[in-house]
């Protein structure tokens, strides 16, 4: 069986570059991709195959710090089938794709994705779909000072009024890793976040339905993080950063349906206010 030369699709090479400048920041991006595809009709059927790779990388300035981002991927796909009464039916299908992405200016670490598929006729013999992220987060709490809160019930005529209050604290620990082989750069960032809170709510309800208002007070929402960076040009450097919002207030309305066949909860924030954030960094070499 020989592929029809009229249906062969030649290789394509695309290279683009974009440079943009503004008063606040300077950004530069470069992208390249290479794909090769073949396809043609054979006796009572068809066969097609393609493979390629791409790379997009850029840099930008955020808060007077140069950040780097990239997206790289590669894939290959093969399909073969038969044609019955002008209808194409896949008899064989094999696909494999892999990619990696990183942005040093984001709050997420390097991520990667791998997918694969092998089908013969209508049967899937193998399928693979995995995503990996070099970010780990663990939450502590929130811990209530009153074992779940305080609650009081009042009657306003025939309508029950429930008032609830609570106070406590919580914390979060995060560790992220950013890898950029194109800039010969690696960074590890462990950080910790802690806060205290108080809440008060009042609502009315009947069996199966309730509605009311809730207010939340957040105190000393503080974050402490240490960044350790290493590259071939500048060597190893470290930076300690901190930030804290002394106080924040949130006010919202809620409604809840709790029936045996219908469970729904709605919340809408109608007001928020917070004091100015206190932050700073210290370079540790």
KEKE-3310 file (N, C-alpha, C; in steps of 0.2 Angstrom, whole numbers, plus 5000, padded with zeros to 4 digits):
npx = (5004:5003:5005:4995:5003:4998:4991:5000:5006:5017:5032:5031:5038:5038:5042:5042:5043:5041:5042:5038:5036:5032:5029:5028:5033:5044:5042:5046:5044:5046:5043:5043:5039:5037:5031:5026:5017:5008:4997:4985:4975:4971:4969:4952:4952:4960:4975:4984:4996:5005:5017:5026:5033:5033:5038:5037:5042:5045:5048:5045:5042:5038:5033:5046:5054:5062:5053:5051:5043:5038:5032:5032:5030:5026:5021:5013:5004:4994:4983:4972:4960:4945:4934:4918:4904:4906:4909:4920:4928:4937:4950:4962:4970:4982:4989:5000:5005:5014:5019:5025:5025:5029:5029:5038:5033:5021:5010:5011:5020:5031:5023:5017:5010:5005:4998:4990:4984:4977:4969:4959:4948:4932:4937:4946:4962:4972:4974:4980:4982:4989:4993:5005:5011:5022:5019:5014:5002:4997:4984:4980:4968:4953:4953:4942:4938:4928:4923:4916:4907:4896:4878:4862:4844:4830:4813:4803:4789:4780:4791:4807:4822:4839:4855:4872:4889:4907:4924:4942:4957:4968:4979:4991:5002:5014:5023:5033:5041:5050:5056:5067:5074:5078:5082:5092:5088:5082:5071:5065:5052:5047:5033:5023:5007:4996:4981:4969:4951:4934:4917:4900:4883:4865:4849:4834:4822:4812:4807:4817:4821:4831:4837:4848:4860:4878:4893:4910:4926:4942:4958:4975:4981:4993:5008:5023:5037:5051:5062:5073:5084:5093:5105:5115:5122:5120:5122:5119:5105:5095:5079:5069:5052:5038:5021:5006:4989:4981:4968:4952:4935:4920:4904:4889:4875:4865:4856:4847:4842:4836:4830:4824:4825:4832:4846:4854:4864:4866:4877:4881:4892:4891:4898:4914:4929:4946:4961:4976:4989:5004:5020:5036:5053:5068:5084:5094:5110)
npy = (4994:5011:5028:5041:5053:5066:5069:5071:5080:5093:5096:5109:5124:5135:5151:5163:5180:5192:5208:5220:5236:5246:5259:5254:5241:5229:5217:5202:5189:5173:5161:5144:5131:5115:5104:5089:5080:5067:5059:5049:5040:5023:5006:5004:5012:5022:5031:5040:5051:5061:5072:5082:5096:5110:5126:5139:5154:5167:5183:5195:5210:5211:5220:5226:5215:5203:5191:5174:5164:5148:5137:5121:5107:5091:5079:5064:5056:5043:5036:5025:5017:5011:5014:5014:5015:5029:5033:5035:5025:5022:5010:5009:5018:5028:5038:5050:5062:5076:5088:5103:5117:5133:5147:5159:5170:5167:5159:5146:5130:5122:5113:5098:5088:5072:5062:5048:5036:5021:5013:5000:4997:4998:4997:5001:4999:5004:5018:5034:5047:5060:5073:5083:5093:5104:5109:5110:5110:5112:5113:5119:5118:5127:5131:5131:5141:5138:5125:5123:5134:5146:5146:5153:5153:5162:5168:5177:5181:5169:5165:5158:5164:5163:5165:5165:5163:5163:5160:5159:5151:5149:5141:5139:5130:5130:5124:5126:5123:5129:5126:5130:5125:5132:5144:5141:5140:5138:5137:5137:5138:5139:5143:5151:5154:5162:5166:5174:5173:5179:5177:5181:5177:5179:5172:5168:5154:5141:5124:5115:5127:5141:5158:5172:5184:5186:5190:5192:5193:5196:5194:5199:5193:5185:5182:5173:5170:5161:5162:5153:5154:5148:5149:5148:5160:5170:5163:5157:5163:5171:5176:5184:5186:5195:5198:5206:5208:5218:5219:5214:5215:5206:5205:5197:5189:5175:5160:5144:5129:5114:5100:5083:5079:5090:5100:5114:5128:5146:5160:5177:5190:5206:5217:5222:5226:5231:5234:5243:5234:5227:5225:5218:5214:5205:5203:5189:5184)
npz = (5000:4996:5000:4994:4985:4983:4995:5005:5018:5020:5030:5043:5049:5062:5068:5079:5086:5098:5104:5117:5124:5138:5149:5162:5162:5154:5141:5134:5122:5114:5102:5096:5084:5078:5066:5058:5046:5039:5028:5019:5007:5007:5000:5002:5014:5025:5032:5044:5051:5063:5070:5082:5090:5102:5108:5119:5126:5138:5145:5159:5168:5185:5199:5199:5197:5187:5179:5173:5160:5153:5141:5135:5124:5117:5104:5097:5084:5078:5066:5058:5047:5040:5026:5023:5013:5011:5024:5037:5048:5062:5064:5071:5083:5090:5102:5109:5121:5129:5140:5148:5160:5167:5177:5185:5191:5197:5209:5209:5207:5195:5182:5174:5161:5155:5143:5135:5123:5117:5105:5097:5085:5093:5105:5120:5123:5131:5142:5147:5158:5166:5178:5185:5198:5205:5218:5235:5248:5264:5275:5292:5303:5301:5319:5331:5345:5353:5352:5340:5340:5347:5350:5350:5352:5348:5349:5337:5338:5329:5322:5322:5327:5325:5332:5330:5335:5333:5336:5332:5325:5311:5300:5286:5276:5263:5250:5236:5220:5207:5191:5178:5164:5153:5156:5165:5178:5195:5208:5225:5236:5252:5262:5275:5282:5293:5303:5313:5318:5319:5319:5316:5315:5310:5308:5301:5300:5294:5295:5283:5276:5277:5280:5281:5288:5288:5296:5296:5304:5301:5308:5309:5297:5292:5282:5279:5270:5262:5250:5240:5227:5213:5200:5185:5182:5192:5204:5220:5229:5242:5249:5260:5264:5270:5274:5280:5284:5295:5299:5293:5286:5282:5275:5272:5264:5266:5260:5263:5257:5263:5261:5259:5246:5240:5242:5245:5245:5246:5245:5246:5245:5252:5256:5260:5269:5272:5281:5277:5269:5276:5271:5267:5261:5263:5258:5257:5256)
capx = (5000:5007:5001:4994:5008:4994:4989:5006:5007:5024:5034:5030:5042:5036:5046:5039:5046:5037:5044:5033:5038:5028:5032:5028:5037:5046:5041:5049:5042:5049:5040:5045:5035:5039:5026:5026:5011:5007:4990:4983:4970:4974:4963:4946:4953:4965:4980:4987:5001:5008:5021:5029:5035:5033:5041:5035:5045:5044:5050:5041:5044:5033:5036:5053:5058:5061:5050:5052:5038:5039:5027:5035:5026:5028:5016:5013:4997:4993:4976:4971:4953:4942:4929:4912:4899:4908:4909:4926:4928:4944:4952:4967:4972:4987:4991:5004:5007:5018:5020:5028:5024:5031:5029:5041:5029:5014:5010:5011:5026:5031:5017:5018:5005:5006:4992:4991:4978:4978:4962:4958:4941:4929:4940:4952:4967:4976:4973:4984:4981:4991:4995:5009:5012:5027:5016:5011:4999:4993:4980:4979:4962:4953:4952:4937:4939:4921:4921:4911:4903:4890:4872:4856:4838:4825:4807:4800:4782:4780:4797:4813:4828:4845:4861:4878:4895:4913:4931:4947:4963:4970:4986:4992:5009:5015:5030:5033:5047:5050:5062:5067:5080:5080:5086:5096:5086:5078:5069:5061:5049:5042:5029:5018:5001:4991:4976:4963:4945:4928:4911:4893:4877:4859:4845:4827:4821:4807:4809:4819:4823:4833:4840:4850:4866:4884:4898:4917:4931:4949:4963:4982:4982:5001:5012:5030:5040:5058:5064:5080:5085:5100:5106:5122:5125:5120:5124:5113:5103:5089:5075:5064:5047:5033:5015:5001:4983:4979:4961:4947:4928:4916:4897:4886:4869:4864:4850:4849:4837:4838:4825:4826:4826:4835:4850:4857:4866:4868:4880:4883:4895:4888:4902:4921:4934:4952:4966:4981:4994:5011:5024:5043:5057:5075:5089:5099:5115)
capy = (5000:5017:5034:5046:5059:5072:5071:5072:5087:5094:5099:5116:5127:5142:5154:5170:5184:5198:5212:5225:5240:5250:5263:5250:5234:5227:5210:5199:5182:5170:5154:5140:5125:5110:5098:5085:5076:5062:5056:5047:5035:5016:5002:5004:5014:5028:5031:5047:5051:5067:5072:5088:5099:5117:5129:5146:5156:5174:5186:5201:5213:5212:5223:5227:5209:5200:5184:5170:5159:5144:5131:5116:5101:5087:5074:5060:5053:5039:5034:5021:5015:5009:5018:5010:5019:5036:5034:5033:5021:5021:5004:5009:5024:5028:5045:5052:5070:5077:5095:5106:5124:5136:5154:5161:5175:5164:5156:5139:5128:5119:5108:5094:5084:5067:5059:5043:5032:5016:5010:4996:4997:5002:4995:5005:4995:5008:5026:5037:5055:5062:5080:5084:5100:5104:5113:5106:5114:5108:5117:5118:5121:5132:5128:5135:5142:5136:5119:5124:5140:5147:5147:5155:5153:5167:5168:5183:5179:5162:5164:5157:5168:5159:5169:5161:5166:5159:5163:5154:5153:5144:5141:5135:5129:5129:5123:5126:5122:5132:5124:5133:5123:5136:5150:5138:5143:5134:5141:5133:5143:5137:5149:5149:5159:5161:5171:5173:5176:5180:5177:5182:5177:5179:5170:5165:5149:5136:5117:5115:5133:5147:5164:5177:5188:5183:5194:5189:5198:5192:5198:5197:5188:5186:5177:5173:5165:5161:5160:5151:5153:5146:5149:5148:5166:5174:5158:5155:5169:5170:5182:5183:5191:5195:5203:5206:5213:5219:5218:5214:5213:5204:5205:5194:5186:5168:5156:5137:5124:5107:5095:5077:5079:5096:5103:5120:5134:5152:5165:5183:5195:5213:5222:5220:5231:5229:5239:5242:5228:5229:5220:5219:5209:5205:5199:5185:5181)
capz = (5000:4995:5001:4989:4986:4983:5001:5009:5020:5021:5037:5044:5054:5063:5073:5080:5091:5100:5109:5118:5129:5141:5155:5169:5162:5147:5140:5128:5121:5108:5102:5090:5084:5072:5066:5052:5046:5033:5027:5013:5006:5004:4998:5006:5020:5026:5037:5045:5056:5064:5076:5082:5097:5102:5114:5120:5132:5138:5152:5160:5174:5190:5205:5198:5197:5181:5179:5167:5159:5147:5139:5130:5123:5111:5104:5091:5084:5072:5065:5053:5047:5034:5023:5021:5011:5012:5031:5040:5054:5065:5066:5075:5085:5095:5103:5115:5122:5135:5141:5154:5160:5173:5178:5191:5194:5199:5216:5208:5205:5188:5181:5169:5160:5151:5141:5130:5121:5112:5103:5092:5084:5098:5112:5122:5127:5136:5142:5152:5159:5173:5179:5190:5200:5211:5223:5240:5252:5270:5280:5299:5306:5307:5325:5335:5352:5357:5350:5334:5340:5351:5347:5354:5348:5350:5345:5336:5336:5327:5318:5326:5325:5327:5332:5331:5335:5334:5335:5332:5321:5306:5297:5280:5274:5256:5247:5228:5216:5200:5187:5171:5161:5147:5159:5170:5184:5199:5214:5230:5241:5257:5265:5280:5282:5299:5304:5318:5315:5323:5315:5319:5310:5312:5303:5302:5296:5295:5293:5276:5273:5282:5277:5286:5287:5292:5296:5298:5306:5301:5311:5308:5292:5290:5278:5280:5265:5261:5243:5238:5220:5210:5193:5183:5181:5198:5209:5225:5233:5246:5250:5265:5263:5274:5273:5285:5284:5302:5300:5287:5288:5277:5277:5267:5265:5264:5260:5262:5257:5266:5260:5257:5238:5237:5246:5241:5249:5242:5249:5242:5249:5250:5259:5263:5270:5275:5282:5272:5270:5278:5268:5266:5259:5265:5254:5261:5251)
cpx = (5004:5002:5001:4999:5004:4992:4994:5006:5014:5026:5033:5035:5040:5040:5044:5042:5042:5040:5040:5036:5033:5032:5032:5033:5039:5045:5044:5046:5044:5045:5042:5041:5037:5034:5027:5020:5011:5000:4989:4978:4973:4968:4958:4947:4958:4970:4983:4991:5004:5012:5024:5030:5034:5036:5040:5038:5045:5047:5046:5044:5038:5035:5043:5057:5057:5059:5051:5046:5040:5033:5030:5031:5028:5022:5016:5006:4997:4986:4976:4963:4951:4936:4924:4906:4900:4908:4916:4925:4935:4944:4957:4969:4977:4989:4995:5006:5010:5019:5022:5027:5026:5031:5032:5037:5022:5015:5010:5018:5026:5026:5019:5012:5007:5000:4994:4985:4980:4971:4963:4951:4938:4932:4946:4956:4971:4975:4977:4983:4983:4994:4999:5011:5017:5025:5013:5008:4996:4990:4979:4973:4957:4951:4947:4939:4933:4919:4915:4906:4898:4884:4866:4850:4833:4819:4804:4793:4782:4786:4803:4819:4834:4851:4867:4884:4901:4919:4936:4953:4964:4977:4986:5000:5010:5022:5029:5040:5046:5056:5061:5074:5083:5084:5091:5095:5082:5077:5064:5059:5044:5039:5024:5013:4997:4987:4972:4957:4940:4922:4905:4888:4871:4854:4839:4826:4814:4810:4811:4821:4825:4837:4843:4856:4872:4889:4905:4922:4937:4954:4970:4983:4989:5003:5019:5033:5047:5059:5071:5080:5092:5100:5113:5125:5125:5122:5118:5111:5096:5086:5070:5059:5041:5027:5010:4995:4981:4972:4957:4940:4925:4909:4894:4879:4869:4857:4851:4842:4839:4832:4828:4828:4830:4839:4854:4858:4869:4872:4882:4886:4893:4893:4909:4925:4940:4957:4972:4986:5001:5015:5031:5047:5064:5079:5094:5104:5119)
cpy = (5006:5023:5038:5052:5066:5074:5071:5079:5088:5097:5106:5118:5134:5145:5161:5173:5190:5202:5218:5229:5245:5254:5259:5244:5233:5219:5208:5191:5179:5163:5151:5134:5121:5105:5095:5080:5073:5060:5054:5041:5029:5013:5002:5007:5021:5027:5038:5047:5059:5067:5079:5090:5107:5120:5137:5149:5164:5177:5193:5203:5214:5214:5224:5221:5206:5193:5181:5165:5155:5139:5127:5110:5097:5081:5070:5057:5049:5036:5030:5018:5013:5014:5014:5015:5027:5038:5031:5030:5019:5013:5003:5016:5024:5036:5046:5059:5071:5085:5098:5114:5127:5143:5156:5166:5173:5161:5148:5136:5125:5113:5104:5090:5078:5063:5053:5039:5027:5012:5005:4995:5001:5000:4999:5000:4998:5015:5028:5045:5057:5069:5080:5091:5100:5110:5109:5111:5110:5114:5114:5121:5122:5129:5133:5135:5139:5130:5119:5130:5140:5149:5148:5155:5158:5166:5175:5181:5171:5160:5163:5161:5165:5164:5165:5165:5161:5163:5158:5156:5147:5145:5137:5135:5127:5128:5122:5126:5125:5130:5127:5131:5128:5143:5148:5141:5138:5138:5137:5139:5140:5143:5146:5155:5157:5167:5169:5176:5176:5180:5178:5181:5177:5177:5168:5159:5145:5129:5117:5121:5138:5152:5169:5181:5185:5188:5191:5194:5194:5197:5195:5192:5189:5180:5178:5168:5166:5159:5159:5150:5151:5146:5150:5154:5170:5169:5157:5162:5167:5176:5180:5188:5190:5200:5201:5211:5213:5217:5218:5212:5212:5203:5202:5191:5179:5165:5149:5133:5117:5103:5088:5076:5085:5099:5108:5125:5140:5157:5171:5188:5202:5218:5219:5226:5228:5235:5238:5237:5231:5223:5222:5213:5210:5201:5196:5182:5176)
cpz = (5000:4996:4995:4990:4986:4990:5006:5011:5022:5028:5037:5050:5056:5069:5073:5086:5092:5105:5110:5124:5132:5147:5161:5168:5155:5147:5134:5127:5114:5108:5095:5090:5077:5072:5059:5052:5039:5033:5020:5013:5004:5002:5003:5013:5020:5032:5037:5051:5057:5070:5076:5090:5096:5108:5114:5126:5132:5145:5152:5167:5179:5196:5205:5198:5190:5182:5173:5166:5153:5147:5134:5130:5117:5110:5097:5091:5077:5072:5058:5053:5041:5032:5020:5020:5013:5020:5033:5047:5056:5067:5071:5077:5091:5096:5110:5115:5128:5135:5148:5154:5167:5172:5185:5195:5197:5206:5215:5205:5197:5188:5175:5168:5154:5149:5135:5129:5116:5111:5097:5091:5090:5105:5114:5126:5132:5136:5148:5152:5166:5172:5185:5192:5206:5216:5229:5245:5258:5274:5287:5301:5300:5313:5329:5342:5356:5354:5344:5335:5345:5348:5352:5350:5352:5346:5344:5333:5334:5323:5322:5323:5329:5327:5334:5331:5336:5333:5335:5327:5316:5303:5290:5278:5267:5254:5239:5225:5209:5196:5180:5168:5156:5150:5164:5177:5188:5206:5219:5235:5246:5261:5270:5281:5288:5300:5310:5315:5320:5318:5319:5314:5314:5307:5305:5298:5299:5293:5285:5273:5279:5277:5282:5283:5291:5291:5299:5299:5306:5303:5310:5303:5289:5286:5278:5275:5264:5254:5242:5231:5218:5203:5191:5183:5188:5204:5214:5229:5237:5248:5255:5265:5268:5272:5278:5284:5291:5303:5293:5289:5282:5279:5271:5269:5262:5264:5259:5262:5259:5266:5258:5250:5236:5243:5242:5246:5245:5247:5244:5247:5247:5252:5261:5264:5273:5276:5277:5274:5272:5275:5268:5264:5262:5261:5258:5256:5255)
residu = (UNK:UNK:UNK:UNK:UNK:UNK:UNK:UNK:UNK:UNK:UNK:UNK:UNK:UNK:UNK:UNK:UNK:UNK:UNK:UNK:UNK:UNK:UNK:UNK:UNK:UNK:UNK:UNK:UNK:UNK:UNK:UNK:UNK:UNK:UNK:UNK:UNK:UNK:UNK:UNK:UNK:UNK:UNK:UNK:UNK:UNK:UNK:UNK:UNK:UNK:UNK:UNK:UNK:UNK:UNK:UNK:UNK:UNK:UNK:UNK:UNK:UNK:UNK:UNK:UNK:UNK:UNK:UNK:UNK:UNK:UNK:UNK:UNK:UNK:UNK:UNK:UNK:UNK:UNK:UNK:UNK:UNK:UNK:UNK:UNK:UNK:UNK:UNK:UNK:UNK:UNK:UNK:UNK:UNK:UNK:UNK:UNK:UNK:UNK:UNK:UNK:UNK:UNK:UNK:UNK:UNK:UNK:UNK:UNK:UNK:UNK:UNK:UNK:UNK:UNK:UNK:UNK:UNK:UNK:UNK:UNK:UNK:UNK:UNK:UNK:UNK:UNK:UNK:UNK:UNK:UNK:UNK:UNK:UNK:UNK:UNK:UNK:UNK:UNK:UNK:UNK:UNK:UNK:UNK:UNK:UNK:UNK:UNK:UNK:UNK:UNK:UNK:UNK:UNK:UNK:UNK:UNK:UNK:UNK:UNK:UNK:UNK:UNK:UNK:UNK:UNK:UNK:UNK:UNK:UNK:UNK:UNK:UNK:UNK:UNK:UNK:UNK:UNK:UNK:UNK:UNK:UNK:UNK:UNK:UNK:UNK:UNK:UNK:UNK:UNK:UNK:UNK:UNK:UNK:UNK:UNK:UNK:UNK:UNK:UNK:UNK:UNK:UNK:UNK:UNK:UNK:UNK:UNK:UNK:UNK:UNK:UNK:UNK:UNK:UNK:UNK:UNK:UNK:UNK:UNK:UNK:UNK:UNK:UNK:UNK:UNK:UNK:UNK:UNK:UNK:UNK:UNK:UNK:UNK:UNK:UNK:UNK:UNK:UNK:UNK:UNK:UNK:UNK:UNK:UNK:UNK:UNK:UNK:UNK:UNK:UNK:UNK:UNK:UNK:UNK:UNK:UNK:UNK:UNK:UNK:UNK:UNK:UNK:UNK:UNK:UNK:UNK:UNK:UNK:UNK:UNK:UNK:UNK:UNK:UNK:UNK:UNK:UNK:UNK:UNK:UNK:UNK:UNK:UNK:UNK)
# end
